[in-house]
Amino acid sequence: MTFNIRTLAAAALAFALATPAQAQTTAPTTAQTFTPDQRGEIEKIMREYLLSNPQLLQDVMAELEKRQAQAETEKHRAAIKEHAEIIFDSPRQVTLGNPKGDVTFVELFDYNCGYCKRAMADMLDLMKVDPKIKVVLKEFPVLGEGSTQAAQVAVAVRMQDKTGKKYLEFHQKLLGGRGSADKARAIAVAKEIGLDMARLEKDMASDEVKNTLAESFKIAEAMGLNGTPSYVIGNEAVIGAVGLATLKEKVNMARCGQATC
């Protein structure tokens, strides 16, 4: 008889649940080992019990997933608290919307992420309908060399645009365009929107570009993030392109503690 690891874990817990009286009344003071015959009998009892009560496996797995999700949430909140300054107020970030907003909405993205392309509309719509939100964009290139090159150009764009307006124009054109993003495409977009190309090339070689991207990866590592888009809203991490309605709910939870304020 063979079990995979998850099934063994579930079976062991189910067996323990099936014999609570024995667990409570028996408190061995020394370690106990089982003979092969005894182990075989235990496995037989476990198998028979689980076959008679298969819903226990579902209950155990549901509880395991619940606890894992809770642990992830706690990990995210601890990391957000520890790194709050660079997550919400780094001098290396792009800030859009209301710079003094009551809720800060942080997005980590990759220019070659298909989900990020769709999620961009959610971010833009959120800024339109919520004048009190502060939006922070952080380049997080995880999808290869082209993504890294595009992010490097994006940081250089930010370096010559303190208002964020040109960056947003660049961001929309590059992320919303067809095909893969790389250095050539990113530079073409920067030129199209009228940036200083000589300065752009100079800034791309600066430590500021390296440090900006390193900062994004530091945040992601601390929070256990490895995909895009990923968001930080208040003290909560949101993973994936969850849609405008869910993002609004998360913003409201950060703002007033309810899904609707």
C-alpha positions as CSV (number, residue, x, y, z in Angstrom):
1,M,0.0,0.0,0.0
2,T,1.4,3.4,-1.0
3,F,0.4,7.0,-0.1
4,N,1.7,10.3,-1.4
5,I,2.9,12.8,1.2
6,R,-0.3,14.8,1.3
7,T,-2.4,11.7,1.7
8,L,-0.2,10.3,4.5
9,A,-0.4,13.6,6.3
10,A,-4.2,13.6,6.0
11,A,-4.5,10.0,7.0
12,A,-2.3,10.4,10.1
13,L,-4.4,13.3,11.2
14,A,-7.6,11.5,10.5
15,F,-6.4,8.5,12.5
16,A,-5.5,10.8,15.4
17,L,-9.0,12.3,15.2
18,A,-10.5,8.9,15.2
19,T,-8.9,7.9,18.5
20,P,-9.1,11.1,20.7
21,A,-9.9,9.2,23.9
22,Q,-6.7,7.1,23.6
23,A,-4.6,10.2,22.8
24,Q,-6.0,12.0,25.9
25,T,-5.7,9.1,28.4
26,T,-2.3,7.8,27.2
27,A,0.6,10.0,28.0
28,P,3.7,7.8,27.5
29,T,6.8,9.0,29.3
30,T,9.2,7.2,27.0
31,A,9.3,6.9,23.2
32,Q,7.4,3.9,21.8
33,T,8.3,2.0,18.7
34,F,6.1,-0.4,16.6
35,T,6.9,-3.7,15.2
36,P,6.3,-4.4,11.5
37,D,3.2,-6.3,12.4
38,Q,1.9,-3.5,14.6
39,R,2.6,-0.9,11.8
40,G,0.7,-3.1,9.4
41,E,-2.3,-3.3,11.7
42,I,-2.2,0.5,12.2
43,E,-2.2,1.0,8.4
44,K,-5.1,-1.4,8.0
45,I,-7.1,0.4,10.7
46,M,-6.3,3.8,9.0
47,R,-7.3,2.5,5.6
48,E,-10.5,1.0,6.8
49,Y,-11.4,4.1,8.7
50,L,-10.7,6.5,5.8
51,L,-12.6,4.3,3.4
52,S,-15.6,4.5,5.8
53,N,-15.2,8.2,6.3
54,P,-13.7,9.6,3.0
55,Q,-15.0,13.1,3.8
56,L,-12.3,13.4,6.4
57,L,-9.6,13.8,3.8
58,Q,-11.5,16.7,2.3
59,D,-11.9,18.2,5.8
60,V,-8.2,17.8,6.6
61,M,-7.1,19.2,3.3
62,A,-9.4,22.2,3.7
63,E,-8.0,22.9,7.1
64,L,-4.4,22.5,5.8
65,E,-5.1,25.0,3.0
66,K,-6.8,27.4,5.5
67,R,-3.7,27.3,7.8
68,Q,-1.3,27.7,4.9
69,A,-3.2,30.8,3.7
70,Q,-3.2,32.2,7.2
71,A,0.5,31.7,7.5
72,E,1.1,33.4,4.1
73,T,-1.1,36.3,5.2
74,E,0.9,36.7,8.4
75,K,4.2,36.5,6.5
76,H,3.0,39.2,4.1
77,R,1.9,41.5,6.9
78,A,5.2,41.1,8.8
79,A,7.2,41.8,5.7
80,I,5.1,44.8,4.8
81,K,5.5,46.2,8.3
82,E,9.3,45.6,8.2
83,H,9.8,47.1,4.8
84,A,7.0,49.7,4.8
85,E,9.4,52.6,3.9
86,I,10.7,51.2,0.7
87,I,7.3,49.6,-0.2
88,F,5.2,52.8,0.1
89,D,7.6,55.8,0.1
90,S,10.8,54.9,-1.7
91,P,12.5,57.7,-3.6
92,R,13.0,55.2,-6.4
93,Q,9.3,54.5,-7.0
94,V,6.9,56.0,-9.5
95,T,4.0,57.8,-7.8
96,L,0.7,58.4,-9.6
97,G,-2.7,59.5,-8.5
98,N,-3.0,61.5,-5.3
99,P,0.5,61.7,-3.7
100,K,-1.1,62.4,-0.4
101,G,-3.8,59.8,-0.7
102,D,-5.2,58.0,2.3
103,V,-4.5,54.5,0.8
104,T,-1.4,53.5,-1.1
105,F,-1.8,51.0,-3.9
106,V,1.5,49.4,-4.9
107,E,1.8,47.3,-8.0
108,L,4.9,45.1,-9.0
109,F,4.8,44.4,-12.7
110,D,6.7,43.0,-15.6
111,Y,6.5,44.5,-19.1
112,N,6.1,41.0,-20.7
113,C,3.4,39.8,-18.3
114,G,0.2,39.2,-20.2
115,Y,-1.8,39.5,-17.0
116,C,-0.2,42.8,-16.2
117,K,-1.4,44.1,-19.6
118,R,-5.0,43.3,-18.6
119,A,-4.5,44.6,-15.1
120,M,-3.2,48.0,-16.3
121,A,-6.8,48.9,-17.2
122,D,-7.9,48.1,-13.6
123,M,-5.2,50.4,-12.2
124,L,-6.2,53.3,-14.6
125,D,-9.9,52.9,-13.8
126,L,-9.1,52.8,-10.1
127,M,-7.3,56.2,-10.4
128,K,-10.2,57.6,-12.3
129,V,-12.9,56.7,-9.8
130,D,-10.9,57.2,-6.6
131,P,-9.3,60.6,-6.2
132,K,-8.0,59.7,-2.8
133,I,-5.7,56.8,-3.9
134,K,-2.0,57.0,-4.2
135,V,-0.6,54.6,-6.8
136,V,2.9,53.3,-6.7
137,L,4.5,51.4,-9.6
138,K,7.5,49.1,-9.2
139,E,9.3,47.4,-12.0
140,F,9.7,43.7,-11.2
141,P,11.2,41.9,-14.3
142,V,10.9,38.2,-13.7
143,L,10.2,37.0,-17.3
144,G,13.6,37.0,-18.9
145,E,16.2,39.3,-20.3
146,G,13.8,41.3,-22.4
147,S,11.8,42.2,-19.3
148,T,15.0,43.3,-17.5
149,Q,16.0,45.5,-20.4
150,A,12.6,47.1,-20.6
151,A,12.6,47.7,-16.8
152,Q,16.0,49.3,-17.1
153,V,14.7,51.8,-19.7
154,A,11.6,52.4,-17.5
155,V,13.7,53.4,-14.5
156,A,15.7,55.7,-16.7
157,V,12.4,57.3,-17.9
158,R,11.4,57.8,-14.3
159,M,14.8,59.5,-13.6
160,Q,14.0,62.4,-16.0
161,D,10.3,62.7,-15.2
162,K,9.6,63.8,-11.6
163,T,5.8,64.3,-12.2
164,G,5.2,60.7,-13.4
165,K,3.2,61.9,-16.4
166,K,5.7,61.0,-19.0
167,Y,6.4,57.7,-17.2
168,L,2.7,56.8,-17.3
169,E,2.6,57.6,-21.0
170,F,5.6,55.4,-21.5
171,H,4.1,52.7,-19.3
172,Q,0.8,52.6,-21.2
173,K,2.4,52.5,-24.6
174,L,5.0,49.8,-23.8
175,L,2.8,47.6,-21.6
176,G,-0.2,48.0,-23.9
177,G,1.7,47.4,-27.1
178,R,1.8,44.2,-29.1
179,G,4.8,41.8,-29.0
180,S,7.5,41.2,-26.5
181,A,9.1,44.1,-24.6
182,D,12.9,44.5,-24.7
183,K,15.5,47.3,-24.9
184,A,14.8,48.2,-28.5
185,R,11.0,48.5,-28.1
186,A,11.3,50.4,-24.8
187,I,13.8,52.9,-26.3
188,A,11.6,53.4,-29.3
189,V,8.7,54.2,-27.0
190,A,10.8,56.6,-25.0
191,K,11.8,58.4,-28.2
192,E,8.2,58.5,-29.4
193,I,7.1,60.4,-26.3
194,G,9.8,62.9,-26.6
195,L,12.3,62.1,-23.9
196,D,16.0,63.2,-23.8
197,M,17.6,60.1,-25.4
198,A,21.2,61.1,-24.6
199,R,20.3,61.4,-21.0
200,L,18.3,58.2,-21.1
201,E,21.3,56.2,-22.4
202,K,23.5,57.7,-19.7
203,D,20.9,57.1,-16.9
204,M,20.5,53.4,-18.0
205,A,24.1,52.8,-17.1
206,S,23.8,54.3,-13.7
207,D,23.7,52.6,-10.3
208,E,20.3,54.1,-9.7
209,V,18.8,51.7,-12.3
210,K,20.5,48.7,-10.6
211,N,19.5,49.8,-7.2
212,T,15.9,50.4,-8.2
213,L,15.4,46.9,-9.5
214,A,17.3,45.4,-6.6
215,E,14.9,47.2,-4.3
216,S,11.9,45.6,-6.0
217,F,13.5,42.2,-5.7
218,K,14.3,42.8,-2.1
219,I,10.6,43.5,-1.4
220,A,9.5,40.5,-3.4
221,E,11.9,38.2,-1.6
222,A,10.8,39.4,1.8
223,M,7.2,38.8,1.0
224,G,7.7,35.6,-1.0
225,L,6.4,37.0,-4.2
226,N,7.5,35.4,-7.5
227,G,4.9,36.5,-10.1
228,T,3.2,39.5,-11.5
229,P,1.1,41.4,-11.1
230,S,1.5,41.5,-7.3
231,Y,0.0,44.2,-5.2
232,V,0.4,45.7,-1.7
233,I,-2.7,47.5,-0.5
234,G,-2.6,48.6,3.1
235,N,-1.2,45.7,5.1
236,E,-2.3,43.1,2.7
237,A,-0.6,41.5,-0.4
238,V,-2.8,40.6,-3.4
239,I,-1.5,38.1,-5.9
240,G,-2.5,38.1,-9.5
241,A,-4.8,40.0,-11.8
242,V,-7.8,39.8,-9.5
243,G,-9.9,42.4,-11.4
244,L,-11.2,45.9,-10.6
245,A,-14.0,44.9,-8.3
246,T,-11.6,43.0,-6.0
247,L,-9.0,45.7,-6.0
248,K,-11.7,48.2,-5.0
249,E,-12.7,46.0,-2.1
250,K,-9.1,45.7,-0.9
251,V,-8.7,49.5,-1.1
252,N,-11.9,50.0,0.9
253,M,-10.7,47.4,3.5
254,A,-7.5,49.4,3.9
255,R,-9.5,52.6,4.1
256,C,-12.3,51.8,6.4
257,G,-12.1,48.1,7.3
258,Q,-15.1,47.2,5.1
259,A,-15.5,46.0,1.5
260,T,-17.7,49.1,0.9
261,C,-17.0,52.5,2.6
